[in-house]
């Protein structure tokens, strides 16, 4: 059995999204190409947003203990 389709990584999706935006901004695409690019852009935007939400949740989990934020003082620098 093959693996489920893997999600592209955030940086790759963002780079592809930026390339699509650049192509759309030039105005050199046909209407059909523009619509296809726009649809792909929406898909990439959602993928990036999902990745950011997952990263935010991971950070939240790592910085909480028993549902309470863990706040620690920054170490004092020796420059003072």
N, C-alpha and C positions, 0 to 999 in steps of 0.2 A: 504494500500500500504506500502511495506517495504522500509526502508531507503536504499539509494545507498550504495554500499560497502565502508566502511570507510577506510581511509588510515591509515596504522600502524604508530605509532609515530616514530620519528627519532631515538631515543635511541634503541628502539626495533629492528628497521631495521638494525641499525649499528651493534648491538650485533649478530643478525642472520648472517649478512654478514661476520663478523669476524669468527664466527663458521664455515661457509662454507669455508672460506679461509684456516682455520686450517685443515679441513677435506681434502681439495684438496691438501694441502702441504704434508700430510702424505703419499699420494700415495697409500693408501689402497682401494680406490674406483675403481670399474670397469669403463670401458670407458663410458658406458651408464650413470652410476651414476655421473661420473665426468661431462659429458655434461649437465645433468639435473641440477647439482649443479652450473655449470657455468652460465647456463641460469637464474637460480634463483638469482645468484650473480649480473648479469647484471641488472635484474629487481630491486633488492634492491639498487644497486648503483644509478640508475636513480631516484628512490624514495627519497633517501637521498639527491641527488643533487637538486631535486625539492624542498624539505623541506628547504634546505639551501638557495636556491634562494628566496623562499617566505619570509624567516626570514630576509634576507638581504634587500628585498624590504620594509618590515615592518619597519625595523630600519631606512632606508632611509626616509620613509614617516614621521616617528616620529621625525627625527632630521632636517627636512627642514620646512621652512615657505615660502610660495609663490615660491616654486621651488629653493630657495636659502638656502644653509647650515646655520644652526644656530650654531655659534661658541661662546662659553661662556668660560670665564676664570675659571680655577679651583679655588676654595676657598683657600686662604692662610692658611697654617697650623699654629698652635700656637707654633710650635717647633722652629721657626726661631728666 
